[in-house]
């Protein structure tokens, strides 16, 4: 490996680290806002607080349409930037992956109101 290649690899690695840190900070900021405190799954009965398992959910189930209309890809950091830039609009909640996935074609998680993880 040449010295120039090593410098490029180091720069790329540094940039990836900064991007991960920015994304983690953004996620924490957005989820904290929608949770009104420390991030947690907002499905009643769910006790998930591990932020890597949490997602921002469109409450009314129109996520695919909203992401397409606003060129937000599959969500994640693009969606988090969008909600922050738009003043944290209503219609979003934080759910864990399990509750969000279970709600996919239902009005709510089937375990809503019962203790679950």
C-alpha positions in Angstrom: 0.0 0.0 0.0 1.3 3.4 -0.9 1.5 6.3 1.5 -1.2 8.1 -0.4 -3.5 5.1 -0.2 -2.9 4.8 3.5 -3.8 8.5 4.0 -7.0 8.1 1.9 -8.0 5.0 4.0 -7.4 6.9 7.2 -9.4 9.9 6.0 -12.3 7.6 5.0 -12.2 5.9 8.4 -12.2 9.2 10.2 -15.2 10.4 8.1 -17.1 7.2 8.8 -16.5 7.7 12.5 -17.7 11.3 12.4 -20.8 10.2 10.4 -21.6 7.5 13.0 -21.3 10.0 15.8 -23.5 12.5 14.1 -26.1 9.9 13.3 -26.1 8.6 16.9 -26.5 12.1 18.3 -29.3 12.9 15.8 -31.1 9.7 16.7 -30.8 10.4 20.4 -32.1 14.0 19.9 -35.1 13.0 17.8 -36.1 10.0 19.9 -35.7 12.0 23.2 -38.0 14.7 21.7 -40.7 12.2 20.7 -40.4 10.3 24.0 -40.4 13.4 26.2 -37.4 12.1 27.9 -35.0 9.1 27.7 -35.8 7.0 24.5 -38.0 4.0 25.0 -40.6 2.0 23.1 -43.9 3.9 23.4 -46.1 0.8 23.0 -47.8 0.4 26.4 -46.4 -2.6 28.1 -43.1 -2.7 26.2 -40.0 -2.1 28.2 -37.4 -1.8 25.4 -35.0 1.1 26.0 -32.0 0.0 24.0 -31.7 2.8 21.4 -30.3 0.5 18.7 -33.7 -1.4 18.8 -35.8 1.7 18.5 -37.3 3.2 15.4 -39.4 6.3 14.4 -42.9 5.2 13.4 -45.5 7.0 11.4 -48.5 6.7 13.8 -51.1 6.6 11.0 -49.2 3.9 9.0 -48.5 6.2 6.0 -44.7 5.9 6.3 -44.0 4.5 2.8 -46.0 7.3 1.1 -44.5 10.0 3.3 -40.9 8.8 2.7 -41.5 8.6 -1.0 -43.1 12.1 -1.3 -40.2 13.6 0.6 -37.4 11.6 -0.9 -36.4 10.1 2.4 -35.3 6.6 1.2 -36.0 4.0 3.7 -36.0 6.4 6.6 -33.4 6.3 9.4 -31.1 9.4 9.5 -32.9 11.0 6.5 -36.2 10.8 8.3 -34.7 12.0 11.6 -33.2 15.1 9.8 -36.5 15.8 8.1 -38.5 15.7 11.4 -36.0 18.0 13.1 -35.9 20.4 10.1 -39.7 20.5 10.2 -40.1 21.3 13.8 -40.9 17.8 15.1 -44.4 17.5 13.6 -47.1 15.4 15.2 -47.8 11.9 13.8 -44.6 10.1 14.9 -43.8 7.9 17.8 -40.8 5.8 18.9 -41.4 2.0 18.8 -39.0 -0.9 19.1 -38.5 -3.0 16.0 -40.8 -5.8 17.3 -43.7 -3.5 18.1 -43.2 -1.5 14.9 -43.1 -4.7 12.8 -46.1 -6.2 14.5 -48.1 -3.0 13.8 -47.2 -3.1 10.1 -50.7 -4.2 8.9 -52.6 -3.6 12.1 -53.7 -0.4 13.9 -51.4 -1.2 16.8 -49.1 -3.9 18.2 -51.1 -7.0 19.2 -49.4 -6.9 22.6 -50.4 -3.3 23.2 -51.2 -2.8 26.9 -49.6 -6.1 28.1 -46.1 -6.5 29.5 -43.7 -7.5 26.7 -40.2 -6.9 25.4 
